[in-house]
Amino acid sequence: MAARTELDTLLAAMEEAFERKAWHGPNLRGAIRGLDPAVACRRPARGRHSIWELVVHAAYWKYAVRRRLAGDKRKSFALTGTNWFSRPDEPSAPAWTQDVAPAARRVGRQSQHAGGAAARDCVP
């Protein structure tokens, strides 16, 4: 078995936080599984972010960190903007599914880091 590099360790820790079994309890994907779009869209108070916005925010920063760790050039993210993304005020199941499914791909599947070894995909 090959020795795990620091980069591999960092990438594995990032993936654990989103979709792998985590030591601390439910990961982000598990925490939002089955969440009703109306609940995801609700703001806890004026000027606060909704769960929906937090999920997309987490996906964006996982993409950005993974890209930086891999030494990749900036690629396009599925949504226009950076950091915080406005989401619909009126919840709909298709819009929620559209944002959550790509979020899983963004943070999860098959990018490459500078050495060429397979890592995970951050591209939406």
Contact map, one row per residue, 1 for C-alpha under 8 A:
1110000000000000000000000000000000000000000000000000000000000000000000000000000000000000000000000000000000000000000000000000
1111000000000000000000000000000000000000000000000000000000000000000000000000000000000000000000000000000000000000000000000000
1111100000000000000000000000000000000000000000000000000000000000000000000000000000000000000000000000000000000000000000000000
0111110110000000000000000000000000000000000000000000000000000000000000000000000000000000000000000000000000000000000000000000
0011111110000000000000000000000000000000000000000000000000000000000000000000000000000000000000000000000000000000000000000000
0001111111000000000000000000000000000000000000000000000000000000000000000000000000000000000000000000000000000000000000000000
0000111111100000000000000000000000000000000000000000000000000000000010000000000000000000000000000000000000000000000000000000
0001111111110000000000000000000000000000000000000000000000000000000000000000000000000000000000000000000000000000000000100000
0001111111111000000000000000000000000000000000000000000000000000000000000000000000000000000000000000000000000000000000000000
0000011111111100000000000000000000000000000000000000000000000000000000000000000000000000000000000000000000000000000000000000
0000001111111110000000000000000000000000000000000000000000000000010000000000000000000000000000000000000000000000000000110000
0000000111111111000000000000000000000000000000000000000000000000000000000000000000000000000000000000000000000000000000000000
0000000011111111100000000000000000000000000000000000000000000000000000000000000000000000000000000000000000000000000000000000
0000000001111111110000000000000000000000000000000000000000000100000000000000000000000000000000000000000000000000000000000000
0000000000111111111100000000000000000000000000000000000000000000000000000000000000000000000000000000000000110000000000000000
0000000000011111111111000010000000000000000000000000000000000000000000000000000000000000000000000000000000000000000000000000
0000000000001111111101000011000000000000000000000000000000000000000000000000000000000000000000000000000000000000000000000000
0000000000000111111100000011100000000000000000000000000000000000000000000000000000000000000000000000000100110000000000000000
0000000000000011111110000011110000000000000000000000000000000000000000000000000000000000000000000000000100010000000000000000
0000000000000011111111000010000000000000000000000000000000000000000000000000000000000000000000000000000000000000000000000000
0000000000000001001111101110000000000000000000000000000000000000000000000000000000000000000000000000000000000000000000000000
0000000000000001100111111110000000000000000000000000000000000000000000000000000000000000000000000000000000000000000000000000
0000000000000000000011111000000000000000000000000000000000000000000000000000000000000000000000000000000000000000000000000000
0000000000000000000001111110000000000000000000000000000000000000000000000000000000000000000000000000000000000000000000000000
0000000000000000000011111110000000000000000000000000000000000000000000000000000000000000000000000000000000000000000000000000
0000000000000000000011011111111000000000000000000000000000000000000000000000000000000000000000000000000000000000000000000000
0000000000000001111111011111111000000000000000000000000000000000000000000000000000000000000000000000000000000000000000000000
0000000000000000111000000111111100000000000000000000001000000000000000000000000000000000000000000000000000000000000000000000
0000000000000000011000000111111110000000000000000000000000000000000000000000000000000000000000000000000100000000000000000000
0000000000000000001000000111111110000000000000000000000000000000000000000000000000000000000000000000000000000000000000000000
0000000000000000000000000111111110000000000000000000000000000000000000000000000000000000000000000000000000000000000000000000
0000000000000000000000000001111111100000000000000000000000000000000000000000000000000000000000000000000000000000000000000000
0000000000000000000000000000111111100000000000000000000000000000000000000000000000000000000000000000000000000000000000000000
0000000000000000000000000000000111110000000000000000000000000000000000000000000000000000000000000000000000000000000000000000
0000000000000000000000000000000111111011000000000000000000000000000000000000000000000000000000000000000000000000000000000000
0000000000000000000000000000000001111111000000000000000000000000000000000000000000000000000010000000000000000000000000000000
0000000000000000000000000000000000111111100000000000000000000000000000000000000000000000001110010000000000000000000000000000
0000000000000000000000000000000000011111110000000000000000000000000000000000000000000000011100000000000000000000000000000000
0000000000000000000000000000000000111111110000000010000000000000000000000000000000000000000000000000000000000000000000000000
0000000000000000000000000000000000111111110000000111000000000000000000000000000000000000001000000000000000000000000000000000
0000000000000000000000000000000000001111111000000111100000000000000000000000000000000011111000000000000000000000000000000000
0000000000000000000000000000000000000111111100000110000000000000000000000000000000000000000000000000000000000000000000000000
0000000000000000000000000000000000000000111111111110000000000000000000000000000000000000000000000000000000000000000000000000
0000000000000000000000000000000000000000011111011100000000000000000000000000000000000000000000000000000000000000000000000000
0000000000000000000000000000000000000000001111110000000000000000000000000000000000000000000000000000000000000000000000000000
0000000000000000000000000000000000000000001111110000000000000000000000000000000000000000000000000000000000000000000000000000
0000000000000000000000000000000000000000001011111000000000000000000000000000000000000000000000000000000000000000000000000000
0000000000000000000000000000000000000000001111111100000000000000000000000000000000000000000000000000000000000000000000000000
0000000000000000000000000000000000000000001100111111110000000000000000000000000000000000000000000000000000000000000000000000
0000000000000000000000000000000000000001111100011111110000000000000000000000000000000000000000000000000000000000000000000000
0000000000000000000000000000000000000011111000001111111000000000000000000000000000000000000000000000000000000000000000000000
0000000000000000000000000000000000000001100000001111111100000000000000000000000000000010000000010000000000000000000000000000
0000000000000000000000000000000000000000100000001111111110000000000000000000000000011110000000000000000000000000000000000000
0000000000000000000000000000000000000000000000001111111111000000000000000000000000000000000000000000000000000000000000000000
0000000000000000000000000001000000000000000000000011111111100000000000000000000000000000000000000001001000000000000000000000
0000000000000000000000000000000000000000000000000001111111110000000000000000000000011000000000000011001000000000000000000000
0000000000000000000000000000000000000000000000000000111111111000000000000000000000111000000000000000000000000000000000000000
0000000000000000000000000000000000000000000000000000011111111100000000000000000000000000000000000000000000000000000000000000
0000000000000000000000000000000000000000000000000000001111111110000000000000000000000000000000000000001101100000000000000000
0000000000000000000000000000000000000000000000000000000111111111000000000000100001100000000000000000000001000000000000000000
0000000000000000000000000000000000000000000000000000000011111111100000000000000000100000000000000000000000000000000000000000
0000000000000100000000000000000000000000000000000000000001111111110000000000000000000000000000000000000001100000000000000100
0000000000000000000000000000000000000000000000000000000000111111111000000000000000000000000000000000000001100000000000000110
0000000000000000000000000000000000000000000000000000000000011111111100000000000000000000000000000000000000000000000000000000
0000000000000000000000000000000000000000000000000000000000001111111110000000000000000000000000000000000000000000000000000000
0000000000100000000000000000000000000000000000000000000000000111111111000000000000000000000000000000000000000000000000000100
0000000000000000000000000000000000000000000000000000000000000011111111111100000000000000000000000000000000000000000000000100
0000000000000000000000000000000000000000000000000000000000000001111111110000000000000000000000000000000000000000000000000000
0000001000000000000000000000000000000000000000000000000000000000111111110000000000000000000000000000000000000000100000000000
0000000000000000000000000000000000000000000000000000000000000000011111110000000000000000000000000000000000000001110000000000
0000000000000000000000000000000000000000000000000000000000000000001111111000000000000000000000000000000000000000110000000000
0000000000000000000000000000000000000000000000000000000000000000001111111100000000000000000000000000000000000000110000000000
0000000000000000000000000000000000000000000000000000000000000000001000111110000000000000000000000000000000000000000000000000
0000000000000000000000000000000000000000000000000000000000000000001000011111000000000000000000000000000000000000000000000000
0000000000000000000000000000000000000000000000000000000000000000000000001111100000000000000000000000000000000000000000000010
0000000000000000000000000000000000000000000000000000000000000000000000000111110000000000000000000000000000000000000000000010
0000000000000000000000000000000000000000000000000000000000010000000000000011111100000000000000000000000000000000000000000011
0000000000000000000000000000000000000000000000000000000000000000000000000001111100000000000000000000010000000000000000000011
0000000000000000000000000000000000000000000000000000000000000000000000000000111110001000000000000000000000000000000000000000
0000000000000000000000000000000000000000000000000000000000000000000000000000111111001000000000000000000000000000000000000000
0000000000000000000000000000000000000000000000000000000000000000000000000000001111111000000000000000000000000000000000000000
0000000000000000000000000000000000000000000000000000000000010000000000000000000111111000000000000000000000000000000000000000
0000000000000000000000000000000000000000000000000000000010011000000000000000000011111000000000000000000000000000000000000000
0000000000000000000000000000000000000000000000000000100110000000000000000000000011111100000000000000000000000000000000000000
0000000000000000000000000000000000000000000000000000100110000000000000000000001111111110000000000000000000000000000000000000
0000000000000000000000000000000000000000000000000000100000000000000000000000000000011111000000000000000000000000000000000000
0000000000000000000000000000000000000000100000000001100000000000000000000000000000001111100000000000000000000000000000000000
0000000000000000000000000000000000000000100000000000000000000000000000000000000000000111111000000000000000000000000000000000
0000000000000000000000000000000000000000100000000000000000000000000000000000000000000011111000000000000000000000000000000000
0000000000000000000000000000000000000100100000000000000000000000000000000000000000000001111100000000000000000000000000000000
0000000000000000000000000000000000001101100000000000000000000000000000000000000000000001111110110000000000000000000000000000
0000000000000000000000000000000000001100000000000000000000000000000000000000000000000000011111110000000000000000000000000000
0000000000000000000000000000000000011000000000000000000000000000000000000000000000000000001111111000000000000000000000000000
0000000000000000000000000000000000000000000000000000000000000000000000000000000000000000000111111100000000000000000000000000
0000000000000000000000000000000000000000000000000000000000000000000000000000000000000000001111111110000000000000000000000000
0000000000000000000000000000000000001000000000000001000000000000000000000000000000000000001111111111000000000000000000000000
0000000000000000000000000000000000000000000000000000000000000000000000000000000000000000000011111111100000000000000000000000
0000000000000000000000000000000000000000000000000000000000000000000000000000000000000000000001111111110000000000000000000000
0000000000000000000000000000000000000000000000000000000100000000000000000000000000000000000000111111111000000000000000000000
0000000000000000000000000000000000000000000000000000001100000000000000000000000000000000000000011111111100000000000000000000
0000000000000000000000000000000000000000000000000000000000000000000000000000000000000000000000001111111110000000000000000000
0000000000000000000000000000000000000000000000000000000000000000000000000000010000000000000000000111111111000000000000000001
0000000000000000000000000000000000000000000000000000001100100000000000000000000000000000000000000011111111100000000000000001
0000000000000000011000000000100000000000000000000000000000100000000000000000000000000000000000000001111111110000000000000000
0000000000000000000000000000000000000000000000000000000000000000000000000000000000000000000000000000111111111000000000001111
0000000000000000000000000000000000000000000000000000000000110110000000000000000000000000000000000000011111111000000000001111
0000000000000010010000000000000000000000000000000000000000100110000000000000000000000000000000000000001111111000000000011110
0000000000000010011000000000000000000000000000000000000000000000000000000000000000000000000000000000000111111100000000011100
0000000000000000000000000000000000000000000000000000000000000000000000000000000000000000000000000000000011111110000000111100
0000000000000000000000000000000000000000000000000000000000000000000000000000000000000000000000000000000000011111000001111100
0000000000000000000000000000000000000000000000000000000000000000000000000000000000000000000000000000000000001111100001111110
0000000000000000000000000000000000000000000000000000000000000000000001000000000000000000000000000000000000000111111111111000
0000000000000000000000000000000000000000000000000000000000000000000011110000000000000000000000000000000000000011111111100000
0000000000000000000000000000000000000000000000000000000000000000000001110000000000000000000000000000000000000001111110000000
0000000000000000000000000000000000000000000000000000000000000000000000000000000000000000000000000000000000000001111110000000
0000000000000000000000000000000000000000000000000000000000000000000000000000000000000000000000000000000000000001111111000000
0000000000000000000000000000000000000000000000000000000000000000000000000000000000000000000000000000000000000001111111100000
0000000000000000000000000000000000000000000000000000000000000000000000000000000000000000000000000000000000000111100111110000
0000000100100000000000000000000000000000000000000000000000000000000000000000000000000000000000000000000000001111100011111000
0000000000100000000000000000000000000000000000000000000000000000000000000000000000000000000000000000000000111111000001111100
0000000000000000000000000000000000000000000000000000000000000000000000000000000000000000000000000000000011111111000000111110
0000000000000000000000000000000000000000000000000000000000000110011000000000000000000000000000000000000011111110000000011111
0000000000000000000000000000000000000000000000000000000000000010000000000011110000000000000000000000000011100010000000001111
0000000000000000000000000000000000000000000000000000000000000000000000000000110000000000000000000000011011000000000000000111
